[in-house]
């Protein structure tokens, strides 16, 4: 398998050289040695009673068997990097396919035990700490619907419990936000509203979560691509997409019938092709690079990073990801089930001047989730045995 992977890499080495040359023309946005997450602890969240994962690197690949907490780890990071924002808790349930219910918040807590608060603590590469605690309390509000009338007679009531997010920043300054969900019962149906008091402060840094089935929303992609174009940093994206689609010449935002969308110019085509028709591989790589560029000096979380990408392309894709992370000073946490994805990442980083990559395998041992971390030396040894590093 190693020989095949090396052969695949050599097929794309010219493309990798181009990506390196493109990246060399840009100036990194910050000191690449600075990491927002050097360690991360989780208490009482989802299926995780306790988990400590460290040391973390610029790019972190999470592996393990099914239902061991890989996606839950990404969700915990998503909540934590958003500071105190109750809406993010609703979003991760929505991503899971969970709708609003009268017991909304219980799914966040370990074994649905709402009495034990959720705690998340991180340290950055400077040793500074940020923490988030999530708990529940009885709702204090029950208000009559202001639109109470013959046409719409309803009662606006709370779900009975509010969510409380208490965030402590690197300066040990605390801020708390209470989220109250109201059930608006009317003759024509039921709707839900969330009230937050006070309004959440902006997150301390940019953060993006890409779920496994997400190929990117058109409006988000247009905004992120526009940001790269304004800064004249879109050439790296084009070269990364050429790994998947060599016929691609350039990208452009075009508007048809009032809808703006990224289009690709392919050799042999008379007109540009809308991005949704460029294939899942192109869409996936586009989502990844655009997210990394848009979350500069921040964090990108990716569930099942290999989705839509053929294993033979993974070494070149990893090289593009590495160059983008260096350029934009973005930290990555991604999950995978793929041995080819792990090997491709390892091989790509071995060829770089800095091996700022780590593999973390989650295991359930005696009912507890543990993290085994592989640096370059230990991963090289495990792969040479070969040892199953996926769990």
C-alpha positions as CSV (number, residue, x, y, z in Angstrom):
1,X,0.0,0.0,0.0
2,X,2.9,2.4,0.7
3,X,4.4,1.8,-2.7
4,X,1.0,2.6,-4.4
5,X,0.7,5.7,-2.3
6,X,4.1,6.9,-3.3
7,X,3.3,6.3,-6.9
8,X,0.1,8.3,-6.6
9,X,2.0,11.1,-5.0
10,X,4.6,11.2,-7.8
11,X,1.7,11.6,-10.4
12,X,0.7,14.8,-8.7
13,X,4.1,16.2,-7.7
14,X,4.1,18.8,-10.5
15,X,0.7,20.1,-9.2
16,X,2.2,20.3,-5.6
17,X,5.1,22.3,-6.8
18,X,2.7,24.8,-8.4
19,X,0.8,25.1,-5.2
20,X,4.0,25.7,-3.3
21,X,5.1,28.4,-5.8
22,X,1.7,30.1,-5.5
23,X,1.7,30.1,-1.7
24,X,5.3,31.5,-1.7
25,X,4.1,34.7,-3.3
26,X,1.8,35.5,-0.3
27,X,2.7,36.7,3.1
28,X,1.3,34.7,6.0
29,X,-1.3,36.6,8.0
30,X,0.3,35.9,11.4
31,X,3.0,33.9,13.3
32,X,2.3,30.3,12.3
33,X,3.8,29.1,15.6
34,X,0.8,30.5,17.5
35,X,-2.0,27.9,18.0
36,X,-5.4,28.7,19.5
37,X,-5.7,25.1,20.8
38,X,-2.7,23.3,22.2
39,X,-4.9,21.2,24.5
40,X,-8.6,20.6,24.9
41,X,-10.7,19.1,27.7
42,X,-14.4,18.1,27.6
43,X,-16.6,17.1,30.5
44,X,-20.1,15.7,30.3
45,X,-20.9,16.5,26.7
46,X,-22.9,14.1,24.4
47,X,-21.3,10.7,24.7
48,X,-18.1,12.1,26.4
49,X,-17.9,11.9,30.1
50,X,-14.4,13.1,30.1
51,X,-11.8,13.6,27.3
52,X,-8.4,15.3,27.3
53,X,-6.7,15.6,23.9
54,X,-3.1,17.0,23.7
55,X,-0.7,18.1,22.4
56,X,-2.5,19.6,19.4
57,X,-0.9,20.8,16.2
58,X,-1.7,23.1,13.3
59,X,-3.5,20.2,11.6
60,X,-5.2,17.5,13.7
61,X,-6.7,14.4,12.2
62,X,-9.2,12.5,14.5
63,X,-9.9,8.8,13.9
64,X,-11.6,5.9,15.7
65,X,-14.4,3.4,15.4
66,X,-18.0,4.4,15.0
67,X,-19.8,6.1,18.0
68,X,-16.5,6.8,19.9
69,X,-17.1,10.6,19.9
70,X,-15.3,12.0,16.9
71,X,-18.2,14.2,15.8
72,X,-19.0,15.1,19.4
73,X,-15.4,16.4,19.7
74,X,-15.9,18.7,16.7
75,X,-19.2,19.9,18.1
76,X,-17.6,20.6,21.5
77,X,-14.9,22.7,19.8
78,X,-17.6,24.5,17.7
79,X,-19.5,25.5,20.9
80,X,-16.3,26.5,22.7
81,X,-14.8,28.7,19.9
82,X,-18.2,30.5,19.7
83,X,-17.8,31.8,23.3
84,X,-21.3,32.1,24.9
85,X,-23.8,31.7,22.1
86,X,-26.9,29.5,22.7
87,X,-27.8,29.5,19.0
88,X,-24.8,27.3,18.3
89,X,-26.3,24.6,20.6
90,X,-29.4,24.7,18.4
91,X,-27.2,24.5,15.3
92,X,-25.4,21.3,16.2
93,X,-28.7,19.6,17.0
94,X,-30.0,20.7,13.6
95,X,-26.9,19.3,11.9
96,X,-27.6,16.0,13.6
97,X,-31.2,16.0,12.3
98,X,-32.7,16.8,15.7
99,X,-35.6,19.1,15.6
100,X,-36.8,21.5,18.4
101,X,-38.5,19.6,21.2
102,X,-39.8,20.4,24.7
103,X,-36.7,18.8,26.2
104,X,-34.4,20.6,23.8
105,X,-31.2,20.9,25.8
106,X,-31.0,17.4,27.3
107,X,-29.3,16.0,24.2
108,X,-26.2,18.1,24.9
109,X,-25.5,16.4,28.2
110,X,-23.8,13.1,28.9
111,X,-26.3,10.4,29.1
112,X,-29.0,13.1,29.1
113,X,-28.0,13.9,32.8
114,X,-28.8,17.6,32.9
115,X,-27.7,18.1,36.5
116,X,-24.0,17.8,35.7
117,X,-22.8,20.9,33.9
118,X,-20.8,20.7,30.6
119,X,-17.3,22.0,30.8
120,X,-14.8,22.7,28.0
121,X,-11.3,24.0,28.7
122,X,-8.5,24.8,26.3
123,X,-5.0,26.2,26.5
124,X,-3.3,27.9,23.6
125,X,0.4,27.7,22.6
126,X,1.1,30.7,25.0
127,X,-0.4,28.7,28.0
128,X,-3.5,31.0,28.1
129,X,-6.7,29.4,29.1
130,X,-10.3,29.8,27.8
131,X,-13.3,27.9,29.3
132,X,-16.9,27.4,28.7
133,X,-19.5,26.0,31.1
134,X,-23.0,25.1,30.1
135,X,-25.8,24.4,32.6
136,X,-29.6,24.6,32.8
137,X,-31.9,26.5,35.1
138,X,-35.7,26.9,35.4
139,X,-37.2,29.5,33.1
140,X,-38.2,32.7,34.8
141,X,-40.4,34.0,31.9
142,X,-43.9,33.1,30.8
143,X,-45.5,35.7,28.7
144,X,-48.9,36.0,26.9
145,X,-48.7,36.3,23.2
146,X,-49.1,40.0,22.2
147,X,-51.0,38.9,19.1
148,X,-53.8,37.3,21.1
149,X,-56.8,37.7,18.9
150,X,-59.7,35.8,17.3
151,X,-57.6,35.0,14.3
152,X,-54.6,33.9,16.3
153,X,-55.3,33.0,19.8
154,X,-52.2,31.6,21.4
155,X,-50.0,31.4,24.4
156,X,-46.3,32.2,24.3
157,X,-44.7,29.9,27.0
158,X,-41.1,28.8,27.7
159,X,-39.9,25.2,27.6
160,X,-39.4,25.3,31.3
161,X,-35.6,25.3,31.3
162,X,-33.1,27.9,30.1
163,X,-29.6,27.2,28.9
164,X,-26.8,29.2,30.6
165,X,-23.4,29.6,28.9
166,X,-20.6,31.0,31.0
167,X,-17.4,31.9,29.1
168,X,-14.1,32.9,30.6
169,X,-11.6,34.4,28.1
170,X,-7.8,34.5,28.2
171,X,-7.8,37.6,30.4
172,X,-10.0,35.7,32.9
173,X,-13.0,37.9,32.1
174,X,-16.3,36.1,32.5
175,X,-19.4,36.6,30.3
176,X,-22.7,34.7,30.7
177,X,-25.6,34.4,28.3
178,X,-29.0,32.9,29.0
179,X,-31.0,31.3,26.2
180,X,-34.8,30.9,26.5
181,X,-36.8,29.0,23.9
182,X,-40.5,30.0,23.6
183,X,-43.2,27.9,22.2
184,X,-45.6,30.0,20.2
185,X,-48.9,28.0,20.0
186,X,-51.4,29.3,17.6
187,X,-54.4,28.0,15.7
188,X,-52.4,27.6,12.5
189,X,-49.5,25.6,14.2
190,X,-46.6,25.9,16.6
191,X,-43.4,27.9,16.2
192,X,-40.3,28.2,18.3
193,X,-38.4,31.4,19.2
194,X,-35.2,31.9,21.1
195,X,-34.4,34.9,23.2
196,X,-30.8,35.5,24.4
197,X,-30.0,37.9,27.3
198,X,-27.7,39.7,27.1
199,X,-26.9,39.4,23.3
200,X,-23.8,37.3,22.8
201,X,-20.5,39.0,22.3
202,X,-18.7,38.3,19.0
203,X,-16.5,35.1,19.1
204,X,-12.9,35.6,19.9
205,X,-11.7,34.4,16.5
206,X,-13.3,33.0,13.2
207,X,-14.6,29.5,13.2
208,X,-16.3,27.2,10.7
209,X,-17.8,23.8,11.0
210,X,-18.2,21.6,7.9
211,X,-20.3,18.5,8.4
212,X,-19.8,15.3,6.4
213,X,-22.7,15.8,4.1
214,X,-22.1,19.5,3.6
215,X,-20.8,20.5,0.1
216,X,-21.1,24.2,0.9
217,X,-23.9,26.7,0.5
218,X,-23.9,28.9,-2.6
219,X,-24.2,32.2,-0.8
220,X,-21.5,31.3,1.7
221,X,-19.1,30.2,-1.1
222,X,-19.7,33.4,-3.0
223,X,-18.9,35.5,0.1
224,X,-15.8,33.5,0.9
225,X,-14.5,33.4,-2.7
226,X,-15.1,37.2,-2.9
227,X,-13.0,37.7,0.2
228,X,-10.1,35.8,-1.5
229,X,-10.5,37.7,-4.7
230,X,-10.4,41.0,-3.0
231,X,-7.2,40.0,-1.3
232,X,-5.8,38.5,-4.5
233,X,-5.4,35.1,-2.9
234,X,-7.7,33.0,-5.0
235,X,-5.0,31.5,-7.2
236,X,-4.2,28.9,-4.5
237,X,-7.8,27.8,-4.6
238,X,-7.7,27.4,-8.4
239,X,-4.5,25.3,-8.2
240,X,-6.0,23.1,-5.5
241,X,-9.1,22.5,-7.6
242,X,-7.0,21.6,-10.6
243,X,-5.9,18.5,-8.6
244,X,-9.4,17.2,-9.0
245,X,-10.3,18.8,-12.3
246,X,-7.2,19.5,-14.5
247,X,-9.3,21.1,-17.2
248,X,-10.2,24.0,-14.9
249,X,-8.8,27.4,-16.1
250,X,-10.3,30.0,-13.8
251,X,-13.1,30.7,-11.4
252,X,-15.6,33.6,-11.6
253,X,-18.8,34.7,-9.8
254,X,-21.6,35.1,-12.3
255,X,-25.2,36.0,-11.6
256,X,-28.2,34.5,-13.5
257,X,-31.8,35.4,-12.7
258,X,-30.6,37.2,-9.6
259,X,-28.7,34.2,-8.2
260,X,-24.9,34.7,-7.8
261,X,-22.8,31.5,-8.0
262,X,-19.2,30.5,-8.6
263,X,-18.6,29.2,-12.1
264,X,-15.6,27.3,-13.5
265,X,-14.1,27.7,-17.0
266,X,-13.2,24.3,-18.3
267,X,-11.1,23.6,-21.4
268,X,-13.3,22.4,-24.2
269,X,-16.5,24.0,-22.9
270,X,-18.2,26.9,-24.7
271,X,-19.5,28.5,-21.5
272,X,-18.7,28.4,-17.8
273,X,-20.0,25.6,-15.6
274,X,-21.8,26.3,-12.3
275,X,-19.9,25.0,-9.3
276,X,-22.6,22.4,-8.3
277,X,-22.0,20.7,-11.7
278,X,-18.2,20.4,-11.3
279,X,-18.5,17.2,-9.2
280,X,-18.4,16.3,-5.6
281,X,-14.6,16.2,-5.4
282,X,-14.3,19.8,-6.7
283,X,-17.1,20.9,-4.4
284,X,-15.5,19.3,-1.4
285,X,-12.0,20.8,-2.0
286,X,-13.6,24.2,-2.8
287,X,-15.5,24.1,0.6
288,X,-12.3,23.2,2.4
289,X,-10.0,25.8,0.9
290,X,-12.6,28.6,1.0
291,X,-13.3,27.8,4.7
292,X,-9.6,27.8,5.6
293,X,-9.1,31.1,3.8
294,X,-12.2,32.7,5.3
295,X,-11.3,31.6,8.9
296,X,-7.9,33.2,8.8
297,X,-6.3,33.3,12.3
298,X,-9.1,31.0,13.4
299,X,-10.2,27.3,13.3
300,X,-11.9,25.1,10.8
301,X,-13.7,21.8,11.8
302,X,-14.3,19.2,9.2
303,X,-16.3,16.0,9.6
304,X,-15.0,13.1,7.4
305,X,-12.6,15.2,5.4
306,X,-12.0,12.5,2.7
307,X,-15.7,12.5,1.6
308,X,-16.0,13.0,-2.2
309,X,-12.2,12.9,-2.8
310,X,-10.6,9.9,-4.5
311,X,-7.8,8.3,-2.5
312,X,-5.3,8.9,-5.3
313,X,-5.8,12.6,-5.1
314,X,-5.4,12.8,-1.3
315,X,-1.6,13.5,-1.1
316,X,-2.0,16.5,-3.3
317,X,-5.1,17.7,-1.5
318,X,-3.3,17.5,1.8
319,X,-0.4,19.5,0.4
320,X,-2.9,22.2,-0.7
321,X,-4.5,22.1,2.8
322,X,-1.1,22.5,4.5
323,X,-0.1,25.4,2.3
324,X,-3.5,27.1,2.9
325,X,-3.3,26.6,6.7
326,X,0.2,28.2,6.7
327,X,-0.9,31.1,4.5
328,X,-4.0,32.0,6.5
329,X,-2.8,30.8,10.0
330,X,-5.7,28.5,10.3
331,X,-5.9,25.5,12.7
332,X,-7.6,22.4,11.5
333,X,-9.5,19.6,13.3
334,X,-10.8,16.9,10.9
335,X,-12.2,13.4,11.3
336,X,-11.6,10.4,9.1
337,X,-12.3,6.6,8.8
338,X,-9.9,6.3,5.9
339,X,-6.5,4.6,6.1
340,X,-5.5,6.2,2.8
341,X,-6.4,9.6,4.1
342,X,-4.1,9.1,7.2
343,X,-1.2,7.8,5.1
344,X,-1.6,10.6,2.5
345,X,-1.5,13.3,5.2
346,X,1.6,11.7,6.8
347,X,3.4,11.4,3.5
348,X,2.5,15.0,2.5
349,X,3.7,16.5,5.8
350,X,6.9,14.4,5.7
351,X,7.9,16.3,2.5
352,X,7.4,19.7,4.2
353,X,10.0,21.6,6.2
354,X,7.7,21.5,9.3
355,X,5.7,18.4,10.3
356,X,2.9,20.3,12.0
357,X,0.4,17.5,11.9
358,X,-0.8,15.0,14.5
359,X,-3.1,12.0,14.4
360,X,-5.4,11.4,17.4
361,X,-7.2,8.1,17.8
362,X,-10.1,7.9,20.1
363,X,-10.8,4.6,21.9
364,X,-13.4,3.5,24.4
365,X,-11.6,1.8,27.2
366,X,-13.7,0.4,30.2
367,X,-16.5,2.8,29.3
368,X,-14.2,5.9,29.1
369,X,-13.0,7.6,25.9
370,X,-9.3,8.0,25.6
371,X,-7.1,9.8,23.0
372,X,-3.9,8.2,21.7
373,X,-1.8,10.8,19.9
374,X,0.7,10.1,17.2
375,X,3.5,12.5,16.2
376,X,5.7,11.9,13.1
377,X,8.0,9.3,14.7
378,X,5.3,7.2,16.4
379,X,3.0,7.4,13.3
380,X,5.9,6.4,11.1
381,X,6.6,3.4,13.4
382,X,2.9,2.4,13.5
383,X,2.6,2.5,9.8
384,X,5.7,0.5,9.2
385,X,4.7,-2.5,11.4
386,X,1.8,-2.1,10.1
387,X,-0.3,-1.2,13.2
388,X,-4.0,-0.3,12.8
389,X,-4.1,3.4,13.8
390,X,-7.8,3.9,12.9
391,X,-9.0,2.1,16.0
